[in-house]
Amino acid sequence: MTHKKSTPRDVFLYLLMTIALYAVSVAAISLLFQLVNQVWPDVLSNRFEINRVLRTTLSVLVIVTPVYIWVMHTLNRDVREEPERRRLGIRRWLVHLTLFISGVTIVVDLITLVYNFLSGELTGRFLLKIVVVLLVAAVVFSYYIWDLKRDVDAIPAKMQWLARVALVLLVASLVGGFFVIDSPKTQRMYKLDQQRVEDLWSVQSAVEAYWWEKEALPVNLEQVDTELLLPTDPTTREPYDFRVVSDEIYELCATFDLESEQRDGFIRPAPFSGGVMTRDFYAHRAGRDCFERSVTQLKSKTP
C-alpha cells in the first residue's frame, strides 16, 4: 500500500497543532498552579508575581485554545474525507513525539511524588500540583493513544466523556483565573506605584549628590541641579514633596494608589544613604506616605 505524501499544508497544520497543544498544556498547568497558590498561599509567594503569571497563562489560553480546537477540527475533517491521511508521516511522527513527552512527564511526576514522600516533605499544596501535572499529562497521553488506534468515524463514549471533562476543567480554570487576577485598573495602579518608587530613588540620589557637592541639604528641590531633570508624579505631573527636617535629615513624600505587600515597613540599608537603616520606598502605604532619609553616615565619610 502506498502512503499518501505530506503536503506543505499538512506540515503547517500538524506543526501548528503540536505547538498549540504544548502551549495550552503548559499554560493550563501554570494556571492551575497559581490557583493552588491562591487557595493555599505560601509565605514566600508574591501576589504581583502570581498576577503576572496569571496574565500570561490566561492570554495564552484565550488565544491559543481556539486555534488548537480549529486545527484539530480541520485535521479530523480531512481524515474523515480521506482516511489514508491517518498514515501521513508528519502526523505519526508528531503524535508519537507528543506521546513520548507526555509519558516522560508522567514518569517524572510520579518519581517526584515518591521522592518527596520518602523525604517527608509532602504538603497539600505540593500534592495538588503533582495531581495537576499528572492529570494534564494523562489526558494528553490517553487521547493520543486512542487517536492512533481509533477508527475514522468511531468516537467511543469513554473518549467523549474524557473530552467533556477536560473541556469543563479548562473552562472552570479560566473562569477561576479571571476571578483571581487583579483587574486591569489595579494593574495600572501597581505600575504607577512602581514608577513612583523608582522616581523617589532618583530624587534621593539627586539630593545626596547635591549634599556631596555643597555639604548641606537643599532648601527645596529647585536648588538641585535642574540638568538632572528630576522626575515628577506620573499621574499629576507635580514634583514629589521634599522637606528638610534637620541639618542631616530630610523627608521625601509621594501619594501611592495601593499599599505594597511589605505592610510592616520593610527596613534595610538604603542604597544612597551610606548604610543608614531606613524604611524602604517599596514598603509604601496607600495614599500619602513619607520617608525620612539621613546624610549622617555620608557626613562621617567626608574627607
Secondary structure, 3 states (H helix, E strand, C coil): CCCCCCCHHHHHHHHHHHHHHHHHHHHHHHHHHHHHHHHCCCCCCCHHHHHHHHHHHHHHHHHHHHHHHHHHHHHHHHHHHCHHHHHCHHHHHHHHHHHHHHHHHHHHHHHHHHHHHHCCCCCHHHHHHHHHHHHHHHHHHHHHHHHHHCCCCCCCHHHHHHHHHHHHHHHHHHHHHHHHCCCHHHHHHHHHHHHHHHHHHHHHHHHHHHHHHHCCCCCCHHHCCHHHCCCECCCCCCECEEEECCCCEEEEEEEECCCCCCCCCCEEECCCCCCCEEECCCCCCCEEEEEEEECHHHHHCCC
